Amino acid sequence: MVGLLILQSFQGVAQKNKLPFEPGEKILYGAYFNWYFLWINAGDVLFQCDTSPYRNQKAWHLKAQGKTHKSYDRFYTVRDTFESFLSYPKFEPLWFRRVINHGEDHSRHEYDFYPDKKIIDFRINRGKEQPVTGRVPWSNDVHDLLSCAYSFRGLDFERMKEGQKVTFEALIDDTAETLFFRYLGMETIETRNDRAFRCHKVSVWLVEGDFFPEGEYMKVWFTADQNRLPVMVETKILVGSVKAVLLNEQRLKYPLTSEIKVK
């Protein structure tokens, strides 16, 4: 429904061991689908960050859930869940699942990360197809999609030059892909609930998949303050484009000093 996006592998760019969020943070986005010249309010996406026990240890627990409104379900139903457990406080992936329900298309991806063995075990179910299982090598630089999205907030955009490209590694299906984003500079963004923010803008290279074309089609705007909170995400999909816009936030670690008063 909405794309997402890294941390200690960026030498001289990321802030080591200083994540700009804390347990209890909740962020709600409105999801919009572009139909010809119209942006249709199709649903919402809720991101939650907390801590929970996992493998007998305290762990980061991230969850993102996207769903279409009931009024939109008759056209196209979406029920997506992304969930991650990561070591605390180091933020190394331990487990990840991705459950996708888009209309008649259903899939479930599940991954177990083993830091001591440097391997990832995976199981992928797509519709009525036979499950695919396997194992891939893992380096500490590789994150699942959800923890990638949170790790991006650990980057020091202030130190980047406009046009600078930064590579990162993300787990896509059964492969660790080397991708990149490009820093595009500062921009002021107004949301649909009469709020405005000074933001850092980046474009992210996407790998072709079930819903996305390959290319530098995802744009993300992060608040220009210590939270580096995504205010808006916009990306092309195979049948149009989608946008996520910040609606409200709870339990942020720092004040939203990037917010501008709208007259």
C-alpha positions in Angstrom: 0.0 0.0 0.0 2.7 2.4 0.9 6.3 1.9 0.4 8.9 2.1 2.9 12.8 2.4 3.3 18.7 2.5 6.9 21.3 2.9 9.5 24.9 1.9 10.6 26.1 0.9 7.1 26.2 4.5 6.1 29.7 5.6 7.2 29.7 9.3 8.2 26.0 9.7 7.4 24.1 7.8 10.0 24.2 8.5 13.7 25.4 5.4 15.5 23.2 3.9 18.2 20.9 7.0 18.3 17.5 6.1 16.9 15.1 9.1 16.7 12.1 7.2 18.0 11.2 5.5 21.3 8.8 2.8 22.5 5.1 4.0 22.4 5.4 6.0 19.2 2.3 5.7 16.9 2.0 7.4 13.5 -1.2 7.4 11.4 -1.2 8.2 7.7 -4.0 8.6 5.2 -3.7 6.6 2.1 -4.7 8.1 -1.3 -5.0 6.4 -4.7 -4.6 8.5 -7.9 -7.4 7.8 -10.4 -6.8 9.9 -13.5 -6.6 13.4 -12.1 -8.3 12.7 -8.8 -6.7 11.7 -5.5 -9.1 9.3 -3.7 -9.0 8.9 0.1 -8.8 5.1 0.0 -7.7 4.0 3.5 -5.1 4.5 6.3 -1.8 3.1 7.5 -0.9 2.8 11.2 2.8 2.5 12.3 3.5 1.4 15.9 6.9 1.1 17.7 7.2 -0.6 21.1 9.3 -3.2 22.9 8.2 -6.8 23.6 9.9 -10.0 24.8 11.2 -12.1 21.9 13.5 -15.2 22.1 13.7 -14.6 25.9 15.1 -11.1 25.4 13.8 -7.5 25.3 13.3 -6.6 21.6 12.1 -3.7 19.5 8.6 -4.5 18.1 7.5 -2.7 15.0 4.2 -3.1 13.3 2.5 -1.4 10.3 -1.0 -2.1 9.2 -2.7 -0.8 6.1 -6.3 -1.1 5.2 -8.8 0.4 2.8 -12.0 2.1 4.0 -15.2 0.1 3.8 -16.5 2.5 1.2 -13.5 1.7 -1.0 -13.5 -2.1 -0.3 -16.2 -2.7 -3.0 -13.7 -1.4 -5.6 -10.5 -2.9 -4.2 -9.8 -4.4 -0.8 -6.4 -4.0 0.9 -5.5 -5.6 4.2 -1.7 -5.5 4.7 0.4 -6.2 7.8 4.2 -5.8 8.3 5.7 -6.8 11.6 9.3 -7.0 12.9 11.2 -7.9 16.0 14.7 -6.5 16.4 17.4 -6.7 19.1 17.3 -4.1 21.7 19.0 -1.6 21.7 21.2 -2.6 18.7 18.3 -2.8 16.2 19.4 -5.9 14.4 16.6 -7.9 12.7 15.4 -11.1 14.4 12.1 -11.9 12.7 9.9 -10.3 10.1 6.6 -11.1 8.5 4.7 -9.5 5.6 1.1 -10.5 5.0 -0.4 -9.0 1.8 -4.1 -9.1 0.8 -4.8 -7.1 -2.3 -8.1 -7.9 -3.9 -7.8 -11.6 -4.9 -4.0 -11.6 -4.4 -2.8 -13.1 -1.1 0.7 -13.7 0.1 2.6 -14.3 3.3 6.4 -13.9 3.8 8.1 -14.9 7.0 11.8 -14.6 7.9 13.9 -15.7 10.8 17.3 -13.9 11.3 20.1 -15.6 13.1 22.9 -13.1 13.9 25.3 -15.7 15.3 25.1 -17.9 12.2 24.7 -15.0 9.8 21.8 -16.7 8.0 18.1 -15.9 7.2 15.5 -18.7 6.9 12.5 -17.8 4.9 9.1 -19.2 4.0 6.9 -17.6 1.2 3.3 -18.5 0.5 1.6 -17.0 -2.5 -2.1 -17.8 -2.9 -2.6 -21.5 -3.7 0.9 -22.1 -4.8 3.2 -24.5 -3.0 5.1 -22.7 -0.2 8.7 -21.8 -1.0 11.3 -22.2 1.8 15.0 -21.6 1.8 18.0 -20.0 3.4 20.2 -17.0 2.4 23.4 -15.6 3.9 23.0 -12.4 6.0 25.3 -9.5 6.7 24.5 -7.0 9.4 23.8 -4.3 6.8 20.7 -6.1 5.5 17.3 -5.1 7.0 13.8 -6.2 6.3 11.4 -3.7 4.7 9.8 -2.4 7.8 13.0 -1.9 9.8 14.5 -0.3 6.7 11.7 2.3 6.9 12.6 3.1 10.6 16.3 2.9 10.0 16.1 5.6 7.4 15.1 8.0 10.2 18.6 7.5 11.8 20.3 9.2 8.8 21.8 12.7 9.2 20.3 14.4 6.1 21.8 17.7 7.2 25.2 16.4 6.1 24.1 15.3 2.6 24.6 17.2 -0.6 21.8 17.7 -3.0 22.0 14.9 -5.6 24.1 12.6 -3.4 23.3 8.9 -3.8 23.5 6.5 -0.8 23.3 2.7 -1.1 21.7 0.3 1.3 20.7 -3.3 1.4 17.1 -4.6 1.9 15.6 -8.1 1.9 13.3 -8.4 -1.1 11.6 -11.8 -1.3 14.4 -14.3 -1.2 17.3 -11.9 -2.1 19.3 -9.2 -0.3 19.2 -6.4 -2.9 21.6 -3.5 -3.0 19.4 -0.4 -3.6 20.0 3.4 -3.3 18.3 6.6 -2.5 19.1 10.1 -3.8 19.0 13.2 -1.6 17.0 15.9 -3.3 17.3 18.8 -0.8 14.8 20.8 1.3 11.2 21.3 0.5 8.1 22.5 2.4 5.2 20.1 2.4 1.6 20.8 3.3 -0.6 18.0 4.5 -4.3 17.5 3.9 -5.2 18.6 7.5 -3.8 22.1 7.2 -0.3 21.4 8.6 3.0 22.3 6.9 6.6 21.1 7.5 10.1 21.8 6.4 11.3 18.5 5.0 14.3 16.7 3.6 13.2 15.1 0.3 14.7 11.8 -1.1 13.9 9.5 -4.0 14.2 5.7 -3.6 15.1 3.1 -6.2 12.4 0.4 -6.3 12.8 -3.2 -7.5 10.2 -4.4 -9.8 7.7 -6.7 -8.1 4.0 -7.5 -7.9 2.9 -3.9 -7.5 5.9 -1.6 -8.2 7.7 -0.8 -11.5 11.5 -0.7 -11.3 13.0 2.7 -11.1 13.4 5.8 -8.9 9.7 6.3 -8.4 9.3 6.6 -4.7 9.6 10.0 -3.1 9.8 10.5 0.7 9.7 13.7 2.7 11.2 13.6 6.3 10.8 16.3 8.8 13.8 18.6 9.1 14.1 18.0 12.9 15.5 15.3 15.2 12.5 13.0 14.6 13.0 12.8 10.9 9.4 11.7 10.7 8.1 10.8 7.2 5.4 13.4 6.4 4.5 12.1 3.0 5.4 9.1 0.8 4.4 9.0 -2.9 5.2 6.3 -5.4 4.1 4.9 -8.7 2.5 1.5 -8.8 1.7 -0.7 -11.8 -1.8 0.8 -12.1 -1.4 4.4 -11.1 0.2 5.9 -8.0 -0.4 6.0 -4.3 0.4 8.5 -1.6 0.6 8.4 2.3 0.1 11.6 4.1 0.7 12.2 7.8 -2.6 12.6 9.8 -1.4 12.5 13.4 1.4 11.3 15.7 1.7 10.2 19.3 4.7 9.9 21.7 7.4 11.3 19.5 10.8 11.4 21.0 11.5 15.0 20.1 9.4 18.2 19.5 8.3 18.7 15.9 10.3 21.9 15.4 10.0 21.6 11.6 6.3 22.3 11.7 5.3 25.6 10.2 2.2 27.5 11.4 -0.3 27.8 8.5 -2.0 31.1 8.3 
